[in-house]
Amino acid sequence: MKITEIFNLGTKGHEELDFIDIDETSDTKLFIDPYVIQALSNSFCLEAQKSIETFFNEVFTACKEQNHSRLRYLLSFASEPNETNLGMKSSSIFGKGTTPDELTNLFSNFYDTVRKNPHIESNSLAMCMYIPNFAEDKMSDLITNIIRKKLYEFTLEQANK
């Protein structure tokens, strides 16, 4: 059942909404794209972009310093967020996501391969494009967790409307 149906909004499609009309029981195959957030200049995106940049700078600093406990801690909050219902969840009501250990290995192994090329490090978000097995679904899960507070505030704002 879609959000607009649950709240009896009587809308005629997404053109009347400022949010994605997700189905609460299954995933919608859409992803939060940090590059779109980076390209937009509204207050939501500017604040989200700041959080995303700060997070990835911290992740790659931990990689550079080979601080695996810090890296694992940072990535421990990256599990699949089931409340957004975005991504490629299977028939299970909970997505499987990626474990902190898997993400720590992905980022550490990737960083080891590029550390000899310093100009690659100039944009930590762009670096993520080159991480093997880190496609749009895992990136979207991670970004959702990074900007979770902003998404929560947006959801409250939409509910009040």
C-alpha positions as CSV (number, residue, x, y, z in Angstrom):
1,M,0.0,0.0,0.0
2,K,1.4,3.4,-1.0
3,I,1.9,6.3,1.4
4,T,-0.8,8.4,-0.4
5,E,-3.3,5.6,0.0
6,I,-2.5,5.1,3.7
7,F,-3.1,8.8,4.4
8,N,-6.0,9.2,1.9
9,L,-4.3,12.0,0.1
10,G,-6.2,11.6,-3.1
11,T,-3.4,12.7,-5.3
12,K,-3.2,12.0,-9.0
13,G,0.5,11.1,-9.3
14,H,3.9,12.3,-8.3
15,E,3.5,15.8,-9.9
16,E,1.4,16.8,-6.9
17,L,4.0,15.4,-4.3
18,D,7.3,16.6,-3.0
19,F,8.2,13.0,-2.0
20,I,8.4,9.5,-3.5
21,D,5.1,7.7,-3.0
22,I,6.7,4.4,-1.8
23,D,4.9,1.2,-1.1
24,E,5.4,0.3,2.5
25,T,5.6,-3.4,1.8
26,S,8.2,-3.6,-0.9
27,D,11.2,-1.7,-2.3
28,T,10.8,0.8,-5.0
29,K,13.7,0.5,-7.4
30,L,15.0,4.0,-6.9
31,F,18.2,5.1,-5.3
32,I,19.5,8.2,-3.5
33,D,22.2,9.5,-5.8
34,P,24.8,11.7,-4.0
35,Y,25.7,13.3,-7.4
36,V,22.2,14.6,-7.8
37,I,22.4,16.0,-4.3
38,Q,25.7,17.6,-5.2
39,A,24.3,19.2,-8.3
40,L,21.3,20.9,-6.6
41,S,21.5,24.1,-4.5
42,N,18.4,24.0,-2.3
43,S,18.9,24.1,1.4
44,F,18.2,20.4,1.9
45,C,20.8,19.4,-0.7
46,L,23.4,21.9,0.6
47,E,23.1,20.5,4.1
48,A,23.0,16.9,2.9
49,Q,26.1,17.5,0.7
50,K,28.0,18.9,3.7
51,S,27.2,15.7,5.7
52,I,28.1,13.4,2.8
53,E,31.5,15.2,2.2
54,T,32.3,15.1,5.9
55,F,31.5,11.5,6.1
56,F,33.6,10.4,3.1
57,N,36.5,12.6,4.2
58,E,36.5,10.8,7.5
59,V,36.2,7.4,5.8
60,F,39.2,8.0,3.5
61,T,41.2,9.6,6.3
62,A,40.7,6.4,8.3
63,C,41.8,4.4,5.2
64,K,44.9,6.6,4.7
65,E,45.8,6.2,8.3
66,Q,45.0,2.5,8.2
67,N,42.8,3.0,11.2
68,H,40.6,-0.1,10.7
69,S,38.7,0.3,13.9
70,R,37.7,3.9,13.1
71,L,36.8,2.8,9.5
72,R,34.7,-0.1,10.8
73,Y,33.0,2.2,13.3
74,L,32.1,4.8,10.6
75,L,30.8,2.1,8.3
76,S,28.9,0.3,11.1
77,F,25.9,2.6,10.6
78,A,25.6,1.8,6.9
79,S,23.1,-1.1,7.1
80,E,20.2,-1.1,4.7
81,P,17.6,1.4,6.0
82,N,14.3,-0.5,5.7
83,E,12.1,2.5,6.5
84,T,12.8,4.2,3.1
85,N,11.9,1.2,1.0
86,L,14.2,2.2,-1.8
87,G,16.6,-0.2,-3.5
88,M,16.6,-3.8,-4.5
89,K,15.2,-5.7,-1.6
90,S,14.1,-9.2,-2.3
91,S,10.8,-10.6,-1.2
92,S,11.9,-10.5,2.4
93,I,10.5,-7.6,4.4
94,F,14.1,-6.6,5.4
95,G,16.8,-6.0,2.9
96,K,20.1,-7.8,3.4
97,G,22.3,-4.8,3.0
98,T,26.1,-5.0,3.5
99,T,27.8,-5.7,6.8
100,P,30.3,-3.3,8.3
101,D,33.0,-5.9,7.8
102,E,32.2,-6.2,4.1
103,L,32.2,-2.4,3.7
104,T,35.4,-2.0,5.7
105,N,37.1,-4.6,3.4
106,L,35.7,-2.9,0.3
107,F,36.9,0.5,1.3
108,S,40.3,-0.7,2.7
109,N,41.1,-2.8,-0.3
110,F,40.1,-0.1,-2.7
111,Y,42.1,2.5,-0.9
112,D,45.2,0.3,-1.0
113,T,45.0,0.2,-4.8
114,V,44.8,4.0,-5.2
115,R,47.0,5.3,-2.5
116,K,49.9,5.6,-5.0
117,N,47.9,8.1,-7.1
118,P,47.3,11.3,-4.9
119,H,45.2,13.2,-7.4
120,I,42.5,10.5,-7.2
121,E,42.0,11.4,-3.6
122,S,40.9,15.0,-4.4
123,N,37.2,14.0,-4.4
124,S,36.4,11.3,-2.0
125,L,32.8,10.9,-3.3
126,A,34.1,10.3,-6.8
127,M,36.5,7.7,-5.5
128,C,33.5,5.6,-4.5
129,M,32.6,5.1,-8.2
130,Y,35.7,3.0,-8.6
131,I,35.1,0.6,-5.6
132,P,34.4,-2.9,-7.0
133,N,31.0,-4.3,-5.9
134,F,29.8,-1.0,-4.5
135,A,27.0,-0.1,-6.9
136,E,24.0,2.2,-6.7
137,D,22.1,0.1,-4.1
138,K,24.9,0.0,-1.5
139,M,25.8,3.7,-2.2
140,S,22.1,4.6,-1.7
141,D,21.9,2.7,1.5
142,L,25.1,4.4,2.8
143,I,23.9,7.9,1.7
144,T,20.5,7.3,3.3
145,N,22.2,6.6,6.6
146,I,24.5,9.6,6.3
147,I,21.5,12.0,5.7
148,R,19.0,10.2,7.8
149,K,18.3,13.1,10.1
150,K,17.6,15.4,7.1
151,L,15.3,12.8,5.6
152,Y,13.5,12.5,9.0
153,E,13.0,16.3,9.1
154,F,11.8,16.3,5.5
155,T,9.3,13.5,6.3
156,L,7.9,15.4,9.3
157,E,7.6,18.5,7.1
158,Q,5.7,16.5,4.5
159,A,3.5,14.9,7.1
160,N,2.6,18.3,8.5
161,K,1.6,19.5,5.0
